[in-house]
């Protein structure tokens, strides 16, 4: 029996045939998906940053814990949520590219044999939904820290201690068994997809959810550093995105532990400087 994928899609109307040619090569769909969604995240951050001066000042005050300068409003909370949503798209989708492309390669092989496959867009949707949920939780944490920082004593010292604690906590997590278990899954997604392969859209969406949860387990502590750095700090966003992507490329435990040591040292320095410098 001749493979219809090899024959082409001449038996379909032109529009459907065009889509058939596209989705018969899921690897290209996956690559386009990662680039488009990550680009959308960076674009959204650019649009937010290009807002009017008063709006930008309000966002900056909320992100850096200065409620006296920017009273919390619904609009401010929505903007913080939008920034976190944009950040997870911009930072996490590039690091998920190997996982999405691994799925796409398996699907591509199946499509060449004429077997039914589900678009990588469905997998990416499940993965993205998990990180958008993380963005919602991070938004609540950001707003809570805004209220918590000035409650007692010197607000600057309080913020420095909170920032130092978050850095040290993220550094310690780099040495945890859960971190390395999740990182191992992120580095080698092929066995997971091979074991749980499905041709049902709902099943592939669940695969995306599972991979998203694994990725959150690997990277949540580093992502929370943005609580202290500031959600609009593009340089730190790019740097942390590179670190998380490098971790998932099989750099070994030494790299992860070196990052942990650097974060712990950074946290101690931040806390000490906040106490020592008036």
SULHU-V648708 format. One record per helix or strand of 3 or more residues. SS is the DSSP state (h for helix, s for strand). FROM is the first residue (numbers start at 1). LEN is the number of residues. If there is no record, write none. Layout:
ss;from;len
SS;FROM;LEN
SS;FROM;LEN
This chain:
ss;from;len
h;4;4
h;14;10
h;26;24
h;53;11
h;74;39
h;120;29
h;155;19
h;177;11
h;190;6
h;201;23
h;226;4
h;234;14
h;253;24
